[in-house]
Amino acid sequence: MSLLHPLQIADLVLPHNLLLAPLAGVTNHVFRLICREQGACLAFTEMVSVNGMVREGVKTLALLASSSADRPLGVQLFGDDPALLAQAAGMVADQADLLDINMGCPVRKVVGTGAGSALLKDTARIAAIIRTVRRSISIPLTIKIRSGWQCGDDSWLEVGRIAEAEGCDAITLHPRSRSQMFSGQADWSQIARLKDLVGIPVIGSGDLFTPQDCQRMLVETGCDGVMVARGALGNPWIFRQACELLAGKEPVPVSAAERAATAQRHLELCISELGEAVASREMKKHLGWYLHGIAGAAALRRQVHTARNSDELQAVLELVRETGD
């Protein structure tokens, strides 16, 4: 089978196997649209708190903003209470094509509530969560995990068996422990071992920053798909280029003009959805990422940082166009 191939998760058939991960503070509706335009075949919302959903917090519900162009859509929930997770899953099932439960987020404010990677210390609770949520929805159900709470825990092996037994339709593994955060190197051999262990699709994540990384993970691990996270920041073209590489073509380099045009579209969509003031603040981090590798990036980032409105941000993009290819 070709490395670039359709990916089936229960009854959801994706055209290929390059996915955009959920990223807190990043994968809003606009960013998902930008990545889809560059080839991502499935994109996820930012992780959504089930406590916030059940309380119907305006900020929480805003994370579910979407459109017909933003499909198929994965909604990712986090929490530690099986009943609340099931209730929230039922609330979003008609807005999503797939539901994912976050069992891997390492940040303190999430694990402090017992959610995210804290669940890896309680596999009985993981089983109860999957079982309860599975009964509450008919759309595909997946989980995203890390390898364990600490290096050497290897709880991902037990979680993999539990996930399949309790009715999970796929599992994404970022093979770092919670204690590693984002340091060190992801142990891709764990993805290969998980693929050998379970019969459901296994999606690999971790250290995917180039099209070549995506290709190498698929070759080395035999995983069914790859989920790009930090590698898409300021680099939505990773999906297009990975598609080209996996199809046996030479990836087309990104010119300065294309970089500026994509960032311009991102800014315009953001203004349309969020308003000029909020968009200008939101886009500063994205433009900082878009400028990576551009000649004179440090000076341009300083201009982005001090920009007072979208016109001044667009002036920076004009300078990017002038840098040439």
Secondary structure, 3 states (H helix, E strand, C coil): CCCCCCEEECCEEECCCEEECCCCCCCCHHHHHHHHHCCCCEEECCCEEHHHHHCCCHHHHHCCCCCCCCCCEEEEEECCCHHHHHHHHHHHHHHCCEEEEEECCCCHHHHCCCCHHHHHHCHHHHHHHHHHHHHHCCCCEEEEEEEECCCCCCHHHHHHHHHHHCCCCEEEEEEEEHHHCCCCCCCCHHHHHHHHHCCCCEEEECCCCCHHHHHHHHHHHCCCEEEECHHHCCCCHHHHHHHHHHCCCCCCCCCHHHHHHHHHHHHHHHHHHHCHHHHHHHHHHHHHHHCCCCCCHHHHHHHHHHCCCHHHHHHHHHHHHHCCC
